């Protein structure tokens, strides 16, 4: 259904918005130490999507191994009490790291949840023997620096069936499933659940506080969602966190999100077979893959967390996708003009180096 555009080579540049301090492949320290190489590769990991751009990951390098830990200080206690979204965000970062490792010609030996007594310890990744990257890995890696969430208007243009099938295959590779709202009934149901979730969330002061904490009035903050990304000017950008925190604006927000969801070319639900930290980590890894595959075809995405964060819509959504699947994320896909990327904390801010032989911090 749609002609596939020629994909750029790894060395080509394209007119996409690029984040500050975006890594360039020619800077990879090919002859450097494993620590130097891992520190460089983490520059791709930190470009992963995260809930409210909270970037809830911490990395520890020891020799040729890097440990991924969840930063629970960045949790949303009311909206994400079980840390599901937080762990999914870390899963996407883990996917970015592994893709970067393989794209530079190494194998990534990954051990997820290696110690269940440490709930923040999500994965250990070791650089291994040189190994050629697959064509799929190279394709996905190519778009890490060109992917970010698009909260603006999407064109009224259908996505090719071939691409939708490819996105499902990327999710299946990580043991996750991708359900598309194929019928008008399914679309109306999802839109209604988004609207219902907004209304319920905004009645709760704790939920409003969680959201307000991650609205950044200015672009000088290295995390959170800049007010400009929400379409707000300087004045409203400073007012927005206060309004979100203290006022029930559920009717306004629900109407806005209903319009955005209704006009989306594609509405999708990402799900897993288990609703556990392992399942959430897999969902994040699948999300990392599918978003990069979508960007390879010029497609953007943005997310609706409300139907997952609120119990009532979540149960309805689970019934829609099948009783054996646990919904983890609702999102939209579509074509649009490029927009600016959200800020990122630097690798130095989220990484520590452990001298070889010393115990890794618990």
Secondary structure as UniProt FT lines:
FT   TURN            10..11
FT   TURN            20..21
FT   HELIX           25..27
FT   TURN            30..31
FT   HELIX           34..45
FT   TURN            46..47
FT   HELIX           51..53
FT   STRAND          57..62
FT   TURN            63..64
FT   STRAND          65..70
FT   HELIX           72..74
FT   TURN            77..79
FT   TURN            81..82
FT   HELIX           84..103
FT   TURN            104..105
FT   STRAND          106..112
FT   TURN            116..117
FT   TURN            119..120
FT   STRAND          121..130
FT   HELIX           135..142
FT   HELIX           144..146
FT   HELIX           161..173
FT   TURN            174..175
FT   STRAND          176..180
FT   HELIX           184..203
FT   HELIX           205..213
FT   STRAND          215..216
FT   TURN            219..220
FT   STRAND          225..226
FT   HELIX           227..230
FT   HELIX           234..246
FT   HELIX           250..262
FT   STRAND          266..272
FT   HELIX           277..295
FT   TURN            296..298
FT   STRAND          300..304
FT   HELIX           306..309
FT   HELIX           311..321
FT   TURN            323..324
FT   STRAND          326..334
FT   HELIX           347..350
FT   STRAND          351..353
FT   TURN            356..357
//
